[in-house]
Amino acid sequence: MRYPLLTLLACLAMPLAMAQPRASCSSDAQPKPTVLVERFLNADCASCWAEPPAVAAAGRDALVLDWIVPGTHGEDAPLSAAATPDALERLRSLGREVPQRSDTFVSSLPTLPTTALLRVAHGPAVADYVGAHLRFIPPHGKTPRRLQVTLLMLEEIPPGTEGSPVTRHLVRNVFRGVWDARGQRPPQERGGWLEIRPMRIPHGAQPERLRMAAWVQGDGGDWVGAAHTYCGTGH
């Protein structure tokens, strides 16, 4: 796939941003999540956004996602501005129906061995894009031939902002792909996979609130690991 010049510039700008503490956004030195909490809100339900979630996420070991599912009212739905078809795709992958109001799904995530690495990072916004970086090195002695990767752009909305009583981690954009060792040579002698790509910032999202999360699964859907970025002061 050939990307527009601005998207390539977004990716090129990311390594420089990683070297600047005030713009550093990565999963480095952060605890890896062991619980995935996915909150699905129907775009038709304005009150669902204003209500406390049914499942409270506790601790830094929880990766929390807020999906806005397209409603029956289309663009007239109260939450339509943040609704995404990716939420429907995620529900289908979980075998769950579209909620009339809201739904929460909790998954346990494995802890990666110390010999493995799962790192996600991103740079500052350039025009309407953010350059995202995902790297995975499998544990010693284990070389999976094929992996499914999911990379998510999140907008972190503080509690008390925009009518939400809790922090929201709103899913704004999603990339899904497959890493196949037969078709993608490991980028370094240590082995592993590397994904560097631009992701478009949707209309209405505030760039200074953006974060990234990612997970890797085996070809059969079994969990391998997950990570999410933390942005230093000033981002």
C-alpha positions in Angstrom: 0.0 0.0 0.0 1.3 3.5 -0.9 0.7 6.2 1.7 0.3 9.9 1.1 3.3 12.1 1.9 1.8 13.4 5.1 1.3 9.9 6.5 4.9 9.0 5.8 6.0 12.2 7.5 4.0 11.3 10.5 5.9 8.0 10.8 9.2 9.6 10.2 8.5 12.2 12.9 7.9 9.5 15.5 11.5 8.4 16.3 12.4 12.1 16.9 9.4 12.5 19.2 10.5 9.4 21.1 13.7 11.1 22.0 12.0 14.1 23.5 10.7 13.5 27.1 7.9 15.9 26.8 6.5 14.0 23.8 7.4 10.5 24.8 4.5 8.1 24.4 5.4 4.4 24.7 4.8 1.3 26.8 8.4 1.4 28.1 8.6 0.7 31.9 4.9 0.4 32.1 3.2 -2.6 33.7 1.8 -4.9 31.1 -2.0 -5.2 31.3 -3.3 -8.5 32.7 -7.0 -7.6 32.3 -8.9 -6.3 29.2 -12.1 -4.4 30.0 -14.2 -3.5 26.9 -17.2 -1.3 27.4 -19.6 -1.1 24.5 -22.1 1.8 24.4 -24.9 2.1 21.9 -24.7 5.4 20.1 -28.4 5.9 20.6 -28.0 5.9 24.4 -26.9 9.3 25.6 -27.5 8.4 29.2 -25.1 5.4 28.9 -22.2 7.8 28.5 -23.3 9.8 31.6 -23.8 6.8 33.8 -21.0 5.0 35.8 -19.9 1.8 34.1 -21.3 -1.5 35.3 -17.7 -2.8 35.8 -15.2 -0.6 37.4 -11.6 -1.0 36.2 -9.2 -1.1 39.1 -5.4 -0.8 39.0 -2.8 0.0 36.3 -2.9 -3.6 35.1 -6.2 -3.1 33.4 -6.5 -2.1 29.7 -9.8 -0.3 29.3 -11.5 0.4 26.0 -14.7 2.3 25.3 -16.3 1.3 22.0 -19.2 3.4 20.6 -21.4 1.1 18.6 -23.4 2.6 15.7 -27.0 2.9 16.6 -30.3 2.6 14.7 -30.6 6.4 14.4 -27.4 6.8 12.3 -25.9 10.2 12.3 -28.8 11.5 14.4 -27.8 9.3 17.4 -26.5 11.3 20.4 -23.1 9.6 20.3 -22.8 9.2 16.6 -19.7 11.4 16.3 -17.6 8.8 18.1 -19.4 5.7 16.7 -17.2 3.4 14.6 -17.9 0.2 12.5 -14.8 -1.2 14.2 -17.0 -1.6 17.3 -19.4 -3.9 15.3 -16.5 -5.9 14.1 -15.2 -6.3 17.6 -18.6 -7.5 18.9 -18.7 -10.0 16.1 -15.3 -11.4 16.9 -16.5 -11.8 20.5 -19.7 -13.5 19.5 -21.8 -10.8 21.2 -24.9 -8.9 20.1 -25.2 -5.2 19.6 -26.3 -3.9 23.1 -29.5 -1.9 23.3 -27.8 0.3 25.9 -24.4 -0.9 27.1 -22.4 -4.1 27.5 -19.1 -4.9 29.2 -16.8 -7.8 28.3 -13.8 -8.7 30.5 -10.9 -10.9 29.4 -7.8 -12.1 31.2 -4.5 -11.4 29.5 -1.4 -13.5 29.8 1.9 -12.3 31.2 4.7 -12.3 28.7 7.9 -14.1 29.8 10.9 -11.9 30.5 12.6 -13.1 27.4 9.8 -11.7 25.2 9.0 -8.1 24.2 5.8 -6.4 23.2 6.3 -2.6 22.7 3.9 0.0 21.4 4.8 3.7 20.8 3.6 6.7 18.9 4.8 10.2 18.0 3.0 13.6 17.9 0.2 14.4 15.5 1.4 15.6 12.1 -1.5 17.1 10.2 -4.2 14.5 10.6 -2.0 11.5 11.3 0.0 9.8 14.1 2.9 7.5 13.4 2.5 4.3 15.4 5.2 1.7 16.1 4.6 -1.9 17.3 7.3 -4.4 18.0 7.1 -8.0 19.2 9.9 -10.4 20.0 8.6 -13.9 21.0 10.0 -15.8 24.0 13.3 -17.7 23.4 12.6 -21.0 21.9 9.2 -20.1 20.6 8.9 -18.8 17.0 5.2 -18.5 16.0 4.7 -18.7 12.2 1.6 -16.6 12.1 0.2 -13.9 14.4 -2.9 -11.6 14.5 -2.1 -8.1 15.5 -4.5 -5.3 16.6 -3.4 -1.7 17.0 -5.9 0.8 18.4 -5.8 4.6 18.6 -7.5 5.7 21.8 -8.6 9.1 23.0 -8.3 9.4 26.8 -11.1 11.6 28.1 -10.6 12.7 31.8 -13.5 12.2 34.3 -15.9 15.1 34.4 -15.1 16.0 30.8 -17.8 16.0 28.1 -20.3 14.7 30.5 -18.6 11.4 31.5 -18.2 10.6 35.2 -15.2 8.4 34.6 -12.1 8.3 32.5 -12.9 7.1 29.0 -10.5 5.4 26.6 -12.4 6.0 23.5 -11.5 3.8 20.5 -10.9 6.2 17.6 -9.2 4.1 15.0 -8.2 0.4 14.5 -5.7 -1.5 12.4 -5.9 -5.2 12.2 -3.3 -7.3 10.4 -1.5 -10.6 10.2 2.2 -11.2 10.7 3.3 -14.3 8.8 6.9 -15.4 9.2 6.8 -17.0 5.8 6.0 -13.7 4.1 7.7 -11.2 6.5 11.3 -11.6 7.4 12.2 -10.7 11.0 13.7 -7.2 11.0 16.6 -7.9 13.3 18.9 -10.8 14.1 17.1 -11.3 17.4 14.0 -12.2 15.4 10.5 -10.8 15.8 8.1 -8.5 14.0 7.9 -4.8 13.5 4.9 -2.7 12.4 5.3 1.0 11.6 2.3 2.7 10.2 0.5 6.0 10.0 -3.0 6.2 11.6 -5.5 8.9 10.7 -6.9 11.0 13.5 -10.7 11.1 13.0 -12.6 14.4 13.0 -13.3 15.6 16.5 -10.6 13.8 18.3 -8.1 15.9 20.3 -4.5 15.0 19.4 -3.1 15.8 22.8 -5.4 13.1 24.3 -4.3 10.3 22.0 -2.8 7.1 23.2 -2.1 3.7 21.5 -2.9 0.2 22.6 -2.1 -3.1 20.9 -2.5 -6.8 21.4 -1.1 -9.9 19.7 -2.9 -13.2 19.3 -2.1 -16.6 17.9 -3.6 -17.6 14.6 -6.3 -19.5 16.5 -7.2 -16.4 18.5 -5.4 -17.4 21.7 -3.9 -14.4 23.6 -0.2 -13.7 23.4 0.1 -10.3 25.1 -1.0 -6.7 25.2 0.5 -3.2 25.8 -0.5 0.4 25.9 1.3 3.7 25.8 1.9 6.2 28.5 2.6 9.8 27.6 4.9 11.8 29.8 4.1 15.2 31.3 3.5 17.8 28.7 2.0 15.6 25.9 
